[in-house]
Amino acid sequence: MCIVSVGDHTLTLSFADEPAGSYLIYEYSWVSAEEYRMISRQYAADGTPTGNRYGGTFVRLT
């Protein structure tokens, strides 16, 4: 996946090896031109948060 537009992004994804109907929401927020924060939160099929999440701050390599 390559995001080429400028600005913050939110993606909703499902994976075959996760519980049926569950999905993850990834939120990307730019801190500076070279640094962004990402957090991923998992939700059950009924939309309730599962409590599974991860994230961090990342620096773009050029």
N, C-alpha and C positions, 0 to 999 in steps of 0.2 A: 504494500500500500504506500502511495506517495501523495501527500497533501501539498498542493502547490499554491493554494490561495493564502492570502494574508489574514491573520486574525485567529481568534480562539475557535476551537472546534469541539463538538460533542458527537460521539459515535455510539450506536447501539449495535451490539454484535451477539450472536449465539454461536455456540460451539458444539459439535457432535458428541464430544466426550463429557459434556456437562449434563446435569439432570434435565430431563425433558421439559421443554418450555421455558427454562431459565435463560436469562440473558445478562449481559454486562453492559454498563454504560461507562464509556471512557470520556473523561473531560480533559482537554488540553488548554492550558492558559499560558500565554506568553508573558514572561517576566521582563525580558529585554529582547533585543534583536537576535541574541545568541542563546537564550536560556528559556526553558518552559517548564511548567509543572504539569504532571499528569496524575490523575487519580482514576481508578477503576473500581466500580461498585457492582456487586452481583445482586440480582433480583430473582425471586422465584417466579413461576409461571403466573401466579396471581398478582404480581407486582409488589409483593412485600420484600423488603431488603433481607438478604440472608445473613448479613454481617460480614461476609467475605469482601475484603477490599485490599487494595495495595496502591502504591503510588510513589512519587519521588520528584525530584528536580533534576532536569537533564540539560546538558550543554550541547548545542549543535556543533558537529564536526564539519569543517569545511575543507 
